[in-house]
């Protein structure tokens, strides 16, 4: 296993652009209740302190990597824990996120109908795309730490890909450990699993 520490410096978060030509119910600052009335227009809508975060539907490569990671985690997870893609996470009345993948207790999945709470989430994962770089690297990291999610994985597909593991220490994440393509990342939280980040984009044999 090869792990390096990521620098802690980060630029200021840039404002997110709103969706064009879509009439949305409610007005800023938006609430989660407003979000539930939004049209199904192909965009993914999230909220940070009432501000709207809009992402287009993921590109095929992004979907491919999420599917591969879900399979890796599903194969390693104990029965009491369940990996799930694109799950609703309600942090508060004006904070709502859709992580690319989460790990939650299986019993919570069986009892849940619409949204998870921060205390349900043992791991949140984001795949960094061209339109979500600042959001995933900085805003999501801060928001998930504030929600006290124990572990946040950030996957940079353009780096081979690389896996950045953020573990909570107090009210914020420790500097991330970077696991590069070509090396096996051996992880123990929320359960033991080992994989080469390059496998997320590798063709099936």
Buried (B, 14 or more C-beta within 10 A) or exposed (E): EEBEEBEEEEEEEEEBEEBEEEEBEEEEBBBBEBBEEBEEEEBBBBBBEBBBBBBEEBEEBBBBBBEBBBEBBEEBBEEEBBBBBEBBBBBBEBBBBBBBBBBBBEEBBEEBEEBBEBEBBBBBBBBBBEBBEBBBBBBBBBBBBBBEBBBBBBBBBEBBBBBBBBEBEEEEBBBBBBBBBEBBBEBEBBBEBEBBBBBBBEEEE
